[in-house]
Amino acid sequence: MTSSFDARAQTWDDNPGRRRLAADLFAALERQIPLQPDWTVLDYGAGTGLLTLALAPRVRRVLAVDSSAGMLDVLAGKLSLNHVVNADPLPPGPCHLVVSAMTLHHVADPNLLFRSFHELLAPGGTLALADLDAEDGSFHENNAGGHHYGFDRDALARQLAAAGFADIRFTTAARIERNSRAYPVFLAAARRPG
């Protein structure tokens, strides 16, 4: 999967749909979570930084993490010194906000990731996940590297609660038009108690 993203990194941002999705997700994020100028934010699965760069002017620091060296190379060319770019694994915390957009369906074990996010967040910190609602596998032309065909919101809420999160809420953040269909993209926000 990583090599597939590496190969597409240089032209990733050329797709207007990807840029529009990032803008829609950021707008939904801003509506749900009052961003603070002193926050440290982790963007997990940052890719070329479309969401990272939208967040950067609103917070103190954005840590961008991705498993694709090619994506991180493109992102690194866009960044200023108040950003940090990392390959996996996760950097040490604490963070005030962890965001992840359109990455979760590529993660083999979301429960393990949710526990890691919970540990990384400061008490009272927020997790914001954006991904596909459950679908039939038709979203991707090639499902190699994908582990999930989207997510059922109720099941995902139970997984987040089991990882220790509270105040879990969902909203529809965007719709992706593809293959003559509209695929809803949710934004799930959850808080680490404390």
C-alpha positions in Angstrom: 0.0 0.0 0.0 2.8 2.5 0.9 4.5 2.1 -2.5 1.1 2.9 -4.2 0.9 6.1 -2.3 4.6 6.9 -2.9 4.0 6.5 -6.6 1.0 8.9 -6.6 2.4 11.5 -4.2 3.8 14.0 -6.8 0.4 14.4 -8.5 -1.9 13.8 -5.5 -2.9 17.4 -5.0 -3.7 17.8 -8.7 -7.1 16.1 -8.1 -9.6 18.9 -7.4 -11.8 16.4 -5.6 -9.1 15.7 -3.0 -8.6 19.5 -2.4 -12.4 20.0 -2.1 -12.7 17.1 0.3 -9.9 18.5 2.5 -11.7 21.9 2.5 -15.0 20.3 3.4 -13.5 18.2 6.2 -11.7 21.2 7.7 -14.9 23.2 7.6 -16.7 20.4 9.4 -13.9 20.1 11.9 -14.1 23.8 12.6 -17.8 23.6 13.2 -17.4 20.7 15.7 -14.2 21.6 17.5 -13.2 25.1 18.7 -9.5 25.1 17.6 -7.2 26.9 20.0 -4.0 28.9 19.1 -1.9 27.1 21.8 -2.8 23.6 20.7 -0.5 20.9 19.5 -2.3 18.8 16.8 -1.4 15.5 15.3 -2.5 14.8 11.7 -2.3 11.0 11.3 -2.2 9.9 7.7 -1.3 13.4 6.7 -0.5 12.6 3.1 0.6 15.7 1.2 -0.7 17.9 4.0 -4.0 19.2 2.6 -5.6 19.1 6.1 -2.3 19.8 7.9 -1.9 23.1 6.1 -5.5 24.2 6.8 -4.9 23.5 10.5 -1.5 25.1 10.8 -2.5 28.8 10.9 -5.1 28.1 13.6 -2.9 26.2 16.2 0.6 26.4 17.7 2.0 23.2 16.1 1.0 20.5 13.8 2.7 17.1 13.8 2.2 15.3 10.5 2.6 11.5 10.4 2.2 9.2 7.4 3.6 5.8 6.4 4.3 7.0 2.8 7.8 8.6 2.4 6.6 10.0 -1.0 3.7 11.8 0.5 5.9 13.1 3.3 8.4 14.4 0.8 5.7 16.4 -0.9 4.4 17.7 2.4 7.9 18.6 3.6 8.3 20.9 0.7 5.3 22.9 1.8 6.0 23.3 5.5 7.5 25.9 7.8 9.5 25.3 10.9 6.5 25.1 13.2 5.6 21.7 11.7 7.2 18.3 12.3 6.9 15.6 9.7 7.3 12.0 10.9 7.0 8.6 9.4 5.1 6.1 11.6 5.3 5.4 14.5 3.4 8.1 16.5 5.4 10.8 18.1 5.3 11.3 21.9 2.4 13.3 23.2 0.6 15.0 24.6 -1.5 16.5 21.9 -4.7 18.5 22.3 -6.2 17.2 19.1 -5.6 14.2 16.9 -7.1 14.3 13.4 -7.1 11.6 10.8 -8.9 11.9 7.5 -9.6 9.1 5.0 -6.9 6.9 6.6 -8.8 4.7 9.0 -10.1 2.3 6.3 -6.4 1.5 5.5 -5.7 0.5 9.2 -5.8 -3.2 9.9 -6.5 -2.8 13.6 -8.4 0.4 14.4 -8.9 -0.6 18.0 -5.1 -0.6 18.6 -4.9 2.7 16.9 -7.7 4.2 19.0 -5.9 3.1 22.2 -2.7 4.7 21.0 -4.6 7.9 20.2 -6.1 7.9 23.7 -2.7 7.6 25.3 -1.3 10.4 23.0 -4.0 12.9 23.9 -3.8 15.1 26.9 -6.7 14.7 29.3 -9.7 16.6 27.8 -8.1 16.3 24.3 -10.2 15.5 21.2 -10.0 12.9 18.5 -11.5 13.7 15.1 -11.8 11.0 12.6 -13.1 11.4 9.0 -13.7 8.4 6.8 -16.3 6.7 4.7 -19.6 5.4 6.0 -20.0 1.7 5.5 -20.1 0.9 1.8 -20.1 -2.2 -0.5 -16.4 -2.1 -1.6 -17.1 -0.1 -4.8 -15.5 3.1 -3.6 -11.9 2.1 -4.6 -11.3 0.7 -8.0 -8.6 -1.5 -6.4 -9.2 -2.5 -2.7 -5.6 -3.6 -2.2 -4.3 -1.9 0.9 -7.7 -1.2 2.2 -8.9 -3.2 5.3 -12.4 -1.8 5.7 -15.2 -0.8 3.4 -16.1 2.2 5.4 -17.5 2.1 8.9 -20.9 1.7 10.6 -21.2 4.7 12.9 -22.8 2.9 15.8 -20.2 0.1 15.7 -17.4 2.7 15.5 -18.8 4.6 18.5 -18.7 1.4 20.5 -15.1 0.9 19.5 -14.2 4.4 20.5 -16.0 4.0 23.9 -14.1 0.8 24.5 -10.8 2.6 23.9 -11.8 5.1 26.7 -13.3 8.0 24.7 -16.5 9.9 25.7 -18.8 12.4 24.2 -18.7 10.7 20.9 -20.6 12.4 18.1 -20.9 12.1 14.4 -21.8 14.4 11.6 -21.7 14.0 7.8 -18.8 16.2 6.7 -18.8 15.6 3.0 -19.9 13.5 0.1 -17.6 12.1 -2.5 -19.1 11.6 -6.0 -17.6 8.6 -7.7 -18.8 5.9 -10.0 -22.2 7.7 -10.4 -22.7 7.4 -6.6 -22.4 9.6 -3.6 -20.3 8.2 -0.7 -20.9 10.0 2.6 -17.9 10.9 4.7 -18.4 11.2 8.4 -16.6 13.3 11.0 -16.5 11.5 14.4 -15.4 13.6 17.3 -14.6 12.1 20.7 -13.0 13.4 23.9 -10.5 11.8 26.2 -12.0 12.3 29.7 -10.0 14.2 32.2 
